[in-house]
């Protein structure tokens, strides 16, 4: 097949992935709203089919460009969809109750690929000589995996904040007062006790689900969402760290210096600092829970600034493929 044909096939598969993810998100949303197990199973099938189309789009793009398929921001967006959805499906296999949350994962994937196709797309072609280094295969691959999984972890943190709000409101939680005020340890113990009770009730109700007043009542417990966010971040953070180190080595190869504090490097480091703060806060009792989750939300904002604002409007890296 010719280069033009492969590029056209890649674009077609990318839009097919967008359509599949949108349908899958709708099915997962239906399962979340009505506890319709058949909708969740259908959503899984459609999401897997969409992932196949997504991966096919990346492979066809690579064949059309005769290089790895992550040489510009459009290709990066396509790969983000592959990694994010793959990571979510892995969690679904490990924890079945996570499946309805697919609506909150597939819709961001739709936006990432859709914006990439409409705003960031560039013709398939070779890289500029300065960037044509073996380190692009290492650095950008690590950056794609790290940033995608960190985005998934931040989505879990956002859902945790929402779920925690509804659990606290339903429980009518009031911190106990002792001689001069409430003690932090007491608040933490009470919150953990209530979260554990809610989680046990949710696990016990798999076969005979308890009545739920809102969609949020049908989500996994806040404690479980917090655990998902923490474990996902702990997995992705070392990969993001390696991506920054590999990027510095790539910069030395391309421009003769390891670090120059340009906007891209600066925001990558800011993102690293924010998620490092999250992991530290999550391991500290005083910040565990909502405090740590808000740091994760800040990390998501930093990732989006790094991806869109810096790459598009500051340094224009969205089209760095070409002669």
C-alpha positions as CSV (number, residue, x, y, z in Angstrom):
1,X,0.0,0.0,0.0
2,X,1.2,3.5,-0.8
3,X,2.1,6.1,1.9
4,X,-1.1,8.1,1.1
5,X,-3.3,5.1,1.4
6,X,-1.8,4.1,4.7
7,X,-2.2,7.7,6.0
8,X,-5.9,7.7,4.9
9,X,-6.4,4.3,6.6
10,X,-4.9,5.7,9.8
11,X,-7.3,8.7,9.8
12,X,-10.3,6.4,9.1
13,X,-9.3,4.1,12.0
14,X,-8.8,7.0,14.3
15,X,-12.3,8.3,13.7
16,X,-13.7,4.7,14.0
17,X,-12.0,4.6,17.4
18,X,-13.6,7.9,18.4
19,X,-17.0,6.5,17.4
20,X,-16.4,3.2,19.2
21,X,-15.3,5.0,22.4
22,X,-18.3,7.3,22.3
23,X,-20.7,4.3,22.0
24,X,-18.8,2.5,24.7
25,X,-19.0,5.5,27.0
26,X,-22.8,5.6,26.4
27,X,-23.2,1.9,27.3
28,X,-21.0,2.3,30.4
29,X,-23.1,5.3,31.4
30,X,-26.3,3.3,31.0
31,X,-24.8,0.5,33.2
32,X,-23.9,3.1,35.9
33,X,-27.3,4.8,35.8
34,X,-29.5,1.7,35.7
35,X,-27.2,-1.2,36.9
36,X,-27.8,-2.9,33.5
37,X,-25.1,-5.5,33.4
38,X,-25.7,-6.3,29.7
39,X,-24.9,-2.7,28.9
40,X,-21.6,-2.9,30.7
41,X,-20.6,-6.1,28.9
42,X,-21.6,-4.6,25.6
43,X,-19.6,-1.5,26.5
44,X,-16.5,-3.7,27.2
45,X,-16.9,-5.3,23.7
46,X,-17.2,-1.9,22.0
47,X,-14.3,-0.5,24.0
48,X,-12.1,-3.4,23.0
49,X,-13.1,-3.0,19.4
50,X,-12.3,0.8,19.6
51,X,-9.0,0.0,21.2
52,X,-8.2,-2.2,18.2
53,X,-9.1,0.5,15.8
54,X,-7.1,3.0,17.9
55,X,-4.0,0.8,17.8
56,X,-4.5,0.1,14.1
57,X,-4.6,3.9,13.5
58,X,-1.2,4.2,15.2
59,X,0.4,1.3,13.3
60,X,-0.9,2.6,10.0
61,X,0.4,6.1,10.7
62,X,3.8,4.6,11.6
63,X,3.9,2.7,8.3
64,X,2.9,5.8,6.4
65,X,5.6,7.9,8.0
66,X,8.2,5.1,8.0
67,X,9.0,5.8,11.7
68,X,7.6,5.4,15.2
69,X,4.0,6.8,15.3
70,X,4.6,9.5,17.9
71,X,6.5,12.2,16.1
72,X,4.0,15.0,16.5
73,X,1.2,16.0,18.8
74,X,-1.5,14.4,16.6
75,X,0.2,11.1,16.8
76,X,0.8,11.6,20.5
77,X,-2.9,12.1,21.0
78,X,-3.7,8.8,19.2
79,X,-1.2,7.0,21.4
80,X,-2.6,8.6,24.5
81,X,-6.0,7.0,23.6
82,X,-4.3,3.6,23.2
83,X,-2.5,3.7,26.6
84,X,-5.3,5.3,28.6
85,X,-8.0,2.9,27.4
86,X,-5.6,-0.1,27.8
87,X,-4.8,0.9,31.4
88,X,-8.5,1.2,32.2
89,X,-9.3,-2.2,30.7
90,X,-6.5,-3.8,32.8
91,X,-8.2,-2.3,35.9
92,X,-11.6,-3.7,34.8
93,X,-10.1,-7.2,34.5
94,X,-8.7,-6.8,38.0
95,X,-11.7,-5.2,39.6
96,X,-15.1,-5.7,38.0
97,X,-16.8,-2.9,39.9
98,X,-14.6,-0.3,38.1
99,X,-16.3,-1.1,34.7
100,X,-19.1,1.5,34.9
101,X,-16.5,4.2,35.3
102,X,-15.6,3.7,31.7
103,X,-17.8,6.6,30.8
104,X,-15.4,8.9,32.6
105,X,-12.4,7.4,30.8
106,X,-13.6,6.9,27.3
107,X,-15.0,10.4,26.9
108,X,-11.6,12.0,27.6
109,X,-10.1,9.6,25.1
110,X,-12.7,10.8,22.6
111,X,-11.8,14.4,23.2
112,X,-8.0,13.7,23.0
113,X,-8.2,12.0,19.7
114,X,-10.9,14.3,18.3
115,X,-9.0,17.4,19.2
116,X,-5.9,15.9,17.8
117,X,-7.6,15.1,14.5
118,X,-9.3,18.4,14.1
119,X,-6.7,20.8,15.5
120,X,-3.3,19.1,15.7
121,X,-3.2,16.9,12.6
122,X,-0.2,17.2,10.3
123,X,0.7,15.2,7.2
124,X,2.6,12.0,7.7
125,X,6.3,12.5,7.1
126,X,9.9,12.2,8.4
127,X,11.2,14.0,11.5
128,X,13.3,17.1,11.3
129,X,17.0,16.0,11.5
130,X,17.5,17.5,15.0
131,X,14.8,15.3,16.4
132,X,15.6,12.2,14.4
133,X,17.3,10.3,17.2
134,X,16.9,6.9,18.7
135,X,15.9,8.6,22.0
136,X,12.6,9.6,20.5
137,X,11.6,5.9,20.7
138,X,12.5,5.9,24.4
139,X,11.6,9.3,25.7
140,X,8.3,9.9,23.9
141,X,7.2,6.3,24.5
142,X,7.8,6.7,28.3
143,X,6.1,10.2,28.2
144,X,3.0,8.8,26.5
145,X,2.7,5.9,29.0
146,X,3.5,8.1,32.0
147,X,1.2,11.0,31.1
148,X,-1.7,8.7,30.0
149,X,-1.7,6.6,33.2
150,X,-1.3,9.7,35.3
151,X,-4.4,11.2,33.6
152,X,-6.3,8.0,34.4
153,X,-5.2,8.3,38.0
154,X,-6.3,11.9,38.2
155,X,-9.7,10.9,36.8
156,X,-10.0,8.4,39.7
157,X,-9.1,11.2,42.1
158,X,-11.8,13.5,40.7
159,X,-14.3,10.7,41.0
160,X,-13.1,10.1,44.6
161,X,-13.8,13.7,45.5
162,X,-17.3,13.5,44.1
163,X,-18.0,10.2,45.8
164,X,-16.6,11.3,49.1
165,X,-18.8,14.4,49.0
166,X,-21.9,12.2,48.6
167,X,-20.9,9.7,51.2
168,X,-20.2,12.4,53.8
169,X,-23.5,14.1,53.0
170,X,-25.4,10.8,53.3
171,X,-23.7,9.9,56.5
172,X,-24.2,13.3,58.0
173,X,-20.7,13.2,59.3
174,X,-19.8,15.5,62.1
175,X,-16.3,15.4,63.7
176,X,-16.4,14.6,67.5
177,X,-15.5,17.5,69.8
178,X,-13.2,17.2,72.7
179,X,-11.9,19.7,75.2
180,X,-11.3,22.6,73.0
181,X,-12.1,21.3,69.5
182,X,-12.1,18.3,67.1
183,X,-9.1,16.1,66.9
184,X,-7.7,15.2,63.4
185,X,-7.1,11.6,64.4
186,X,-10.8,11.3,65.4
187,X,-11.9,12.7,62.1
188,X,-9.7,10.3,60.2
189,X,-10.8,7.3,62.2
190,X,-14.5,8.1,61.8
191,X,-14.2,8.8,58.0
192,X,-12.3,5.5,57.5
193,X,-14.9,3.6,59.5
194,X,-17.7,5.0,57.5
195,X,-15.9,4.3,54.2
196,X,-15.2,0.7,55.3
197,X,-18.8,0.2,56.1
198,X,-20.0,1.6,52.8
199,X,-17.5,-0.6,50.9
200,X,-18.6,-3.7,52.8
201,X,-22.2,-3.0,52.0
202,X,-21.3,-2.5,48.3
203,X,-19.4,-5.8,48.2
204,X,-22.2,-7.6,49.9
205,X,-24.8,-6.2,47.5
206,X,-23.2,-7.6,44.2
207,X,-26.0,-10.1,43.8
208,X,-28.8,-8.1,45.4
209,X,-27.8,-4.4,45.0
210,X,-29.0,-2.0,47.5
211,X,-31.4,0.8,46.3
212,X,-29.5,3.9,45.1
213,X,-30.9,7.4,45.0
214,X,-28.5,8.8,42.6
215,X,-26.0,7.7,40.0
216,X,-23.2,8.5,42.4
217,X,-24.5,6.0,44.9
218,X,-23.8,3.3,42.3
219,X,-20.2,4.1,42.0
220,X,-17.4,2.2,43.9
221,X,-16.8,3.5,47.4
222,X,-14.7,6.6,48.0
223,X,-12.1,4.4,49.7
224,X,-11.8,2.2,46.7
225,X,-11.5,5.1,44.3
226,X,-8.8,6.6,46.5
227,X,-7.0,3.3,46.4
228,X,-7.3,3.1,42.6
229,X,-5.9,6.6,42.2
230,X,-3.0,6.0,44.5
231,X,-2.0,2.6,42.9
232,X,-2.3,4.0,39.4
233,X,-0.2,7.1,40.3
234,X,2.4,4.9,42.0
235,X,2.7,2.9,38.8
236,X,2.9,5.8,36.4
237,X,5.2,8.2,38.4
238,X,8.5,6.2,37.9
239,X,7.7,6.0,34.2
240,X,7.1,9.8,34.0
241,X,10.4,10.3,36.0
242,X,12.3,8.2,33.4
243,X,10.6,10.1,30.6
244,X,12.1,13.4,32.0
245,X,15.5,11.8,32.3
246,X,15.4,10.4,28.8
247,X,14.2,13.7,27.5
248,X,17.3,15.4,29.0
249,X,19.6,12.8,27.3
250,X,17.7,13.4,24.0
251,X,18.2,17.2,24.4
252,X,21.9,16.6,24.8
253,X,21.9,14.6,21.6
254,X,19.8,17.1,19.6
255,X,20.9,20.5,21.0
256,X,24.1,19.8,23.0
257,X,22.7,20.5,26.4
258,X,20.8,18.4,29.0
259,X,18.5,21.0,30.4
260,X,17.6,24.5,29.4
261,X,14.5,25.4,31.4
262,X,12.5,26.0,28.2
263,X,8.7,26.0,28.7
264,X,8.4,22.3,27.8
265,X,11.1,21.2,30.2
266,X,9.8,23.5,32.9
267,X,6.2,22.3,32.8
268,X,7.3,18.7,32.6
269,X,9.2,19.3,35.8
270,X,6.3,21.1,37.4
271,X,4.1,18.1,36.7
272,X,6.6,15.8,38.2
273,X,6.8,17.9,41.4
274,X,3.0,18.0,41.7
275,X,2.6,14.2,41.5
276,X,5.6,13.7,43.8
277,X,3.7,15.9,46.3
278,X,0.6,13.8,45.8
279,X,2.4,10.6,46.6
280,X,4.0,12.2,49.6
281,X,0.7,13.6,50.8
282,X,-1.1,10.3,50.2
283,X,1.4,8.5,52.4
284,X,0.9,11.1,55.2
285,X,-2.2,10.6,57.4
286,X,-2.9,14.4,57.7
287,X,-3.2,14.8,53.9
288,X,-4.6,11.4,53.0
289,X,-8.0,11.6,51.2
290,X,-9.4,14.9,50.0
291,X,-6.2,16.9,50.5
292,X,-4.1,14.5,48.4
293,X,-6.9,14.2,45.8
294,X,-6.9,17.9,45.2
295,X,-3.1,17.8,44.6
296,X,-3.8,15.1,41.9
297,X,-6.4,17.4,40.3
298,X,-3.7,20.1,40.2
299,X,-1.4,17.5,38.5
300,X,-4.1,16.9,35.9
301,X,-4.2,20.6,35.2
302,X,-0.4,20.7,34.9
303,X,-0.5,17.8,32.4
304,X,-3.2,19.6,30.3
305,X,-1.2,22.8,30.3
306,X,2.0,20.9,29.3
307,X,0.1,19.0,26.6
308,X,-2.0,21.8,25.0
309,X,-0.9,25.2,26.1
310,X,2.9,24.7,26.0
311,X,2.9,22.5,22.9
312,X,0.5,24.5,20.8
313,X,0.7,28.1,21.8
314,X,4.1,28.5,23.4
315,X,6.6,26.4,21.5
316,X,4.5,25.0,18.6
317,X,5.6,21.4,18.9
318,X,2.4,20.1,17.5
319,X,3.9,19.9,14.0
320,X,7.5,19.0,14.6
321,X,7.4,16.2,12.0
322,X,8.6,17.2,8.5
323,X,11.6,17.8,6.5
